[in-house]
Every structure is written in C-alpha cells, then in structure tokens.
Amino acid sequence: MQKITPFLWFDHQAEEAVKFYMSIFKNSRIGKIARYGEEAEKIAGRPKGSVMTVEFQLEGQEFVALNGGPHFKFTEAISFVVNCQTQEEVDYYWEKLSEGGKEVQCGWLKDKYGLSWQIVPTVLGELLSDEDAAKSQRVMQAMLKMVKLDIKKLQDAYAGK
C-alpha cells in the first residue's frame, strides 16, 4: 500500500470517471467499491446503494474517487503529470484525456470532469535544465507558444534551428 493516495472528489460521476481513465491507461484496475448505506444516505443526500467511493490504480498509482456532491470542483492548483517517452505517447494521452475537456497551454489540459493533466515528454526536463542558459531559454520560449507539446519543435529550439 502506498503511503499517500490522491482522493478525487466528484459530484456523482466517480465510477464513470474511473472507467474513462481506465480506458486510457492500459495498466489499470479497479479495487474496492463502497456504496452509500442508510445512515450515509441521510447525511450525504446520496441514494442508498449508490457508489460512494471507488479505489482504482493507474500505472501503479493508487487513487480513490468519491461521489461527494457538487460542493467542490477541481482547480489547476492540482494536476497529474503523464510522463511520455515519445511523441506518439504525447499524442495518444493528449487526444484521449482532452476528449470532451479543454486544451490549455504548455502541455496542460482539463479532462471532461475538470481534472487537470500535464502531458509531458520526458526529454523536456533535460532540455530545460541544460547548463547552457541560451539553449534552455529557447526551449522555454518554444514551449510557451505550444498547447500540446511537440518533441521535435522543442529539440529544434534546443539546437537553435
């Protein structure tokens, strides 16, 4: 069991969202599902027998999704980074996670549930942390003009092309 588990608050779409994420991340699974009982129904206003929480795992990372009602919404203050080795991976996760959501900037998107994701090529960290400040600055300038990140364009900026 991991020490810290992200707990995601949904209005009523926890199970639907989990299935959506599992359709995207192939290395995933659902764990325990807890349902609202009579007492919780009275307090939470959720129908008895409806899904309260869903434990799930994506790429080895454990999460819990809660149907907690409309009281809280996701913000960009919390996001999940998907580290991608290739442009094909960047394209895949970008297309799947942004479907029905909103493309933002610099590799950020919001999915259809309002959760923020960063779809990031792993090479970006190397390019941005180069000791040659001119190279890393060119990469930063190129990235700031992008919505979905493009590895070739980032590498070209690094090389001064």
Solvent accessible surface area in square Angstrom, and as a share of the most:
residue,aa,sasa,rsa
1,M,222,0.99
2,Q,51,0.23
3,K,195,0.83
4,I,141,0.71
5,T,49,0.29
6,P,34,0.22
7,F,116,0.48
8,L,10,0.05
9,W,73,0.26
10,F,6,0.02
11,D,38,0.20
12,H,114,0.51
13,Q,46,0.21
14,A,0,0.00
15,E,51,0.23
16,E,101,0.45
17,A,0,0.00
18,V,0,0.00
19,K,117,0.49
20,F,27,0.11
21,Y,1,0.00
22,M,48,0.22
23,S,67,0.43
24,I,3,0.02
25,F,9,0.04
26,K,154,0.65
27,N,95,0.49
28,S,29,0.19
29,R,129,0.47
30,I,59,0.30
31,G,30,0.29
32,K,149,0.63
33,I,66,0.33
34,A,39,0.30
35,R,129,0.47
36,Y,12,0.05
37,G,33,0.32
38,E,100,0.45
39,E,117,0.53
40,A,31,0.24
41,E,62,0.28
42,K,146,0.62
43,I,152,0.77
44,A,51,0.40
45,G,62,0.60
46,R,39,0.14
47,P,83,0.52
48,K,119,0.50
49,G,38,0.37
50,S,34,0.22
51,V,11,0.06
52,M,58,0.26
53,T,21,0.12
54,V,0,0.00
55,E,69,0.31
56,F,6,0.03
57,Q,38,0.17
58,L,9,0.04
59,E,94,0.42
60,G,48,0.46
61,Q,69,0.30
62,E,47,0.21
63,F,10,0.04
64,V,23,0.13
65,A,0,0.00
66,L,22,0.11
67,N,11,0.06
68,G,17,0.16
69,G,3,0.03
70,P,80,0.50
71,H,132,0.59
72,F,124,0.52
73,K,148,0.63
74,F,41,0.17
75,T,74,0.43
76,E,87,0.39
77,A,92,0.71
78,I,114,0.58
79,S,28,0.18
80,F,35,0.15
81,V,74,0.43
82,V,14,0.08
83,N,99,0.51
84,C,0,0.00
85,Q,133,0.59
86,T,69,0.40
87,Q,53,0.24
88,E,142,0.64
89,E,56,0.25
90,V,0,0.00
91,D,50,0.26
92,Y,68,0.26
93,Y,26,0.10
94,W,13,0.04
95,E,114,0.51
96,K,70,0.30
97,L,0,0.00
98,S,15,0.10
99,E,103,0.46
100,G,67,0.65
101,G,34,0.32
102,K,131,0.55
103,E,94,0.42
104,V,62,0.36
105,Q,82,0.37
106,C,23,0.14
107,G,0,0.00
108,W,74,0.26
109,L,1,0.00
110,K,46,0.20
111,D,3,0.02
112,K,91,0.39
113,Y,29,0.11
114,G,22,0.21
115,L,2,0.01
116,S,1,0.00
117,W,8,0.03
118,Q,35,0.16
119,I,0,0.00
120,V,26,0.15
121,P,0,0.00
122,T,52,0.30
123,V,30,0.17
124,L,13,0.06
125,G,46,0.44
126,E,119,0.53
127,L,13,0.07
128,L,53,0.26
129,S,85,0.55
130,D,43,0.22
131,E,177,0.79
132,D,62,0.32
133,A,75,0.59
134,A,57,0.44
135,K,64,0.27
136,S,18,0.12
137,Q,92,0.41
138,R,81,0.30
139,V,0,0.00
140,M,68,0.30
141,Q,91,0.40
142,A,19,0.15
143,M,22,0.10
144,L,89,0.44
145,K,172,0.73
146,M,18,0.08
147,V,66,0.38
148,K,76,0.32
149,L,1,0.00
150,D,40,0.21
151,I,20,0.10
152,K,131,0.55
153,K,120,0.51
154,L,0,0.00
155,Q,80,0.36
156,D,34,0.18
157,A,14,0.11
158,Y,51,0.20
159,A,62,0.48
160,G,46,0.44
161,K,179,0.76
